[in-house]
Amino acid sequence: MNLRFARWLTAPVILVVACGMYRAAQGPEPPDLVLVRDRPWTINPLQDDPRVVTNEQLHAVLARVRLPIGSPDTNKIIHALRLWGPSADFGKKYWSGAAMRDYLTNDVAYRTHAGEGAPPLLTWALDGTAVRPARQGDPHVATGSVHVDDLLATLGEIGMPLDAHLETREGTMTVRQLLTRAMRRFHYSQAEYEWSAISYARYVFPTLSWRNDHGQKIDVDGLIDELVRRPLRQGVCAGTHRVEALVVLLRADDQARVLKPAERRRIIEHLRRVADLLTASQHAQGYWSKNWPEGAASLTEENPPLADRILATGHHLEWLALAPPEVQPPRESIVRAAQWLVRAMQEVDDRSLDIEYGPFSHAARALSLWRGSEAFTAWRMTMPASRPPAKGGFQRSK
């Protein structure tokens, strides 16, 4: 062989060998996304404790969070559908579950409320269905989606199957295409990934790994690590949705049984740490604030805003209603938090309820779950037999 040619060939060969050794060290190439379930996992509440909230209290709270029909706000509609489910019906003044579902999944129904000039919420993308984000400064910001993959996670929570149709302005697509695009675009540096993780746990699990569009391997162990290791306060709603994602994954694995013992143990230990912090950070009145990760040090905070207290308390009670017994704080702590939340939800003014509808809907759902059911079932079960349904749904701000 010509020595000059051999020297020229050496560098590429070394590079190829090095790449091969690196890939071997990384293990087998992760597969493309494989979906083995047509329907999302159902995660039922584990509690039914009337000490936490009585029937009368629950009905009064739920009466306030029916969503009045008015100028559409996609973020409120996503939260209301998640709260009430697709079967809810309160008459002509309020959004029904079916109308909210159709608004979010059918462009014809969406335009009926948003107007013919509104840009679509669902769009046809080359790699699947895309959801238009809400961008500040956009005149149509109210009809965009505020959080990455929150619509997808909500469809999972209401049990929508992967083959359900999404009617876009360009044609018919499916929830499967919306999910596939979300998972292929997911990466560990994603600024907001809580609803992506919940969507994974609801729809994709027990598939344990796949490759994203950047060629990066995504697996359940890495996802657990991402959810556990970041600072507790980091993330949307004071970090509570990251805790929620871990609970949903754990409960899905109660059915699938594919997580390694060390992975389950890591989730449970993290949830116990969170529960200990909640015990330490609970105010004497019963609420938690956004500073809950500071433990007892958070109690020095003077008069945190009411909306922040409802947000933190409602979100924590919500995931705790789905969490297993071994990660629960003392029941007395749950009762005090819920009773404070009942009083706050009945006393808050209409304007605040309208502005903060999203967090307040989480609070109402939390109370329902602690009585062992989703909100619309709880609404019907707690309907007073001797008088008409409770009044007092809030009036939308002008």
N, C-alpha and C positions, 0 to 999 in steps of 0.2 A: 504494500500500500504506500502511496506517496505520503511522506512524513508531513509535508505542509498541509495536505488534505486531512490527515489524521488529527493534526493539531486544531484545524478549523472545526472538525467534528466533535472534539472533546467537550467543549462548553455546552452545546445543545444536549449531548448525551447526559452530562452531569445534571443539567436542569431537569430533564425528563425523569431521571432516576430519583432525584430529590423530591420532585412532585409526587412520584409514585410512592415513595417512602412516607411522605407526609399524609397522603390519602389513606395509606394502610394504617398509619397510626391513629387516624381519625375514625377508623372502623368503616363498615359498609356505607355506601352512599345512601342517604335517607330517601325513601320513596316519594313520589308525588303524592299529593293529598288523596287519601283513600277514605271514603265515607261509607261506613258499614251500617248505619242506622237511617231509616227514613224519617223518624220522628225524634224530637228532642227528649232528653231525660225529663221525667216528671219529678220534681222535688217537693214533696208534701211537708207541711209543718209538723213538728213533733210534739207540740204542746196544745193543751186546751185547759186553761187555768182561769176561772172566773175571778180569782183574787187579783189577777193582773188588770183586767178590765171587765166590767159587768156588761150584760146585754144592753141595758139602757144607755150606759156611757158610750158603748161602741156605736150604737145606732145614731146617737147625737153627733158623734165625730164624723161618721161616714156621710151624714146628711150635708155636712159643710163642704165636702170635697167632690160632690157631683160637679161636673164641668159644664157650665152654661154654654149654649151655642152662641157664637159671636164671631168676630174677626179671628180667623184660624191662627193658632200659634202651635207649630209642629212640636216644639219641646213639651208644651203642656199636654198635647194630645198623646204623645208617646207615653208620658207619665200616667195619664188617665187610663189609657188602654192597659198598661201594665198593672195598674191598681184594680180596675174593674173587670177586665177580661172581655172577650167578644160577645158574651151573652147578656151583658148589662142593658137595661132599658128603664129609663126614668120618665118617659113621656116627652112631649115636644120641646120643652124648655132646655133640655140637657142633651149632650152628646150620648148616643147609645154606643155600646161596644162595637156593634156591627158597623156603624157609621165611622167610628174612629179607625177600625181596621181597614175599611175601604179607602178612607182618605190616605192612609199610609201605604197602601199597596195597589191602588188603582188610579191612574192619572185622570180618568174621567171624573171620578168622585172627588179627587183632590181639586180639580179645577172648578167644580161646583161651589166649593167653599173659598178657594184661594183666588178665583177669578181667571178668566181666559188669558190675561196678560202675565200671570205668574209663571216664572220659570219652573220646570218640572222638579219634583222632589227626587224621583227615581229617573235615572238616565241610563241609556244603553252605552256601555263601554266595551272596547274590544276584548277585555279580559273578564267581562261579566257585568253585573248590575252595580251601578255606583249610586251613592246617595249624596245629594247636594248639601255641602256643609253650610252652616249659618256663619256668615262673615260680617264683622262689624263694618258699618258704612254701606252695606248693600241695602238698597231700598226694600228688598224682599227677604231681609234677614229673619223675620218672624216665621217664615215658612221653610227655612232650612233646618237641618239637623245639627244640634249643638255639640253632641259628643260622638267621637269616632265609634262606629258600630253599635250605638245605643238602640237604633231601630232593629238591627239584626238580633241583638240580645233579647229585646222585647218580644219579637216574633217567636223566639225560642221559649220564652216564659209562658206565652199563651198557647204553646203547643202546636204552632203551625208547622206542618210537614215540609220536607225539603222540596217536594214536587208541587207545592202550592204555587199558583200563578202570581206573578207581579206584572201588572199591566202598565208598561211604560208608554211614553208618547211615541216611541219608535216601534213598539211591538211587545209581544209577550215574552217574559223571561220567568225565572223561577227563584225561589228562596235558595235553592242549591247553588245557583250562579252568584247570588249575592254573598253567600257564605264562602264559596270557593275563592272569590276575589278578595274578600277580607282576610282569609287565612294566607293566601299567597302574597299578600302585601304586608302581612304582619312581620315585625322584626323587634329585637330586644331593645333597641334604642328608641322605640316609638314613644312619643311624648305622652300619649294617652292611650293606654292599652287595656284598661279595666274591662270594658264591654267586649273587647276582642277575646280576652281570657274567659269571660262568662259564656260567650258564644261558642268557644272551643269546648268548654266543659259540657254545655248543653247539647251541642250538635255533633262534634267531631269525636270526642272521647267515646270509646276506648282506643281509637287510633292514637298511637303514642308518639309518632314523629312524622314529619314531612319536610319538604324543601320549599322555601319561599322563592319569590321571583329573583332574589339576589343570589340564589344558590346557597343560602345559609340554612343549616340544619336547625329546625325548631323541634324541640321534644318536650315532653311533659316534665321531665326533671329540671330542664332549664327554665321552664315557665314557673314551676314552683319556686325555684331559686329566685327568680325575678320578683315574684310576689312577696316573698318572705324577707329578702335582704335589704330592700330599699327602706329608707327612714319611714316610720309608721305614719307620720303626718303627710308624707308626699302623696300627691294624687288628688283626684276629684273628691269633693265632699269629705275633706279631712282624712283621706286615706281609707274610708270605710268600704268603698267598692272593691278594693284589693282584698280586704278580709272576706267580703261577700263571695268573690270569685273562688277563694280557697274553700269556703264552705260548700259551694255548689259542686266543685270538683270532688270533694270528699264524699258528699252525699251521692253523687253519680257513681263513685267507685264502690259505695255500699251495694250497688246493684251490679256493677260490671266486674268488680274484684280483679283488677289487673295492675293496680299500683303496687310497687314493691313495699314491703313492710317499712323500710327506712323512709320512703316518701310519705306514706300515711303518718308515720310517727313525727316527721318534720312538720307537717301541716298541723297536727293536733298540738304539738308543743308550742307552735307559734300562736295558735288560737288561745291556748291557756295563758300565754304571756299577755295577750291582749285583754283577756278577761280579768287578769290580776290588775292590770293598769286601770281598767274600768272600775273595779272595786275601789281602788285607791283614789281615783279622780272624780268620783261621784259627789256632787254638791249635796249639802244637807237637805236641800229642797227636793232632790231626786234627779235632777238633770245632769247631762254631760255637756261640756263645751267643746269647741274645736281644738282646744289645747289638751284633750284627753291623753295624748301620748306622753305628756309630762308627769303623769301620775298625780301624786299628792301635791306637787308643785303647782298644778293647774288651779288649785283651789284658792290661790291668792289673786286670781283674776277677778276684778271687780265688775259686776253687772255686765256680762257679755251680752251682745244683742239677742233679743228673743228669737229671731229667725235662726241665728247660729245655734242656739240651744235646742230648738226644735229639730234642726237639721241633724245635729250630732246624736241627739237622744233617739230620734226616730230611726235613723240609719242603723244604729247599733242594736236597737230592739228588733229590727227587721232581720238582720243576719242571725242574731241569737235565737230567734224563733225557729230557724231552720237547722241550727247547729246541734250536734249530739250532746248528751248529758255531761260527758267528761270535760267539756270546755266551757260549761256554764258558770257564771258568777253565782253567788248565793241568791236564792229566789227572792229574798227580801229586797235585794238590790233591784231586781227586775220589777217588782211590784211598785217600789217607790218611783222608779223611772217612768213606768207606764202611767201611774196616777198623776204625776206631774204633767206628763204629755197630754192626758185627757183634759186637764184644766186649761193648759195653754192653748190647745186646739179649739176649745170652745170659746175662749176669751179673745183670741186674736181677731183683729178687725178685718173687714172684707178686702180692703185694699192690700194689706200685707199678705193675706191669703192668696190673692190673685197674683201678686208679684212673685211670691215664693211658692207657687203651686207645686213645683217639682218636689222640693224637700218635704212639703207638708203631705203630699200624696204618699211618700215613703212612710211617714209617721202613721197615717191611717192604715196603710197595708200592714205595718208592723203590729198594730193592735189587733187587726183581724187575724193575722197568723197566730198570735198568742191565744186566740180562741179556736184555733184548729182549722181555719178555713180561709179561702180567698175572700176578697172584700164583698163581691156581689152576693155570694152565698151567705156571708155573715149579715149583710143588709137584709136579706129576706128572712133569715132565721131569727133576727132580733126585731123584726117588725112587730110593733105593739098590736095585739089582737083586738084591743078595745077602742082603738082610735086610728085615724088615717096616718099615712107615712109622715115622718118628721119633715118639717119645713126648715128653711134656713140655708139652702145652698147659696154660696156667696154670689154677689153681683160683680160681673167683670168690670174692671176699671175702664173708663172711657179714654 
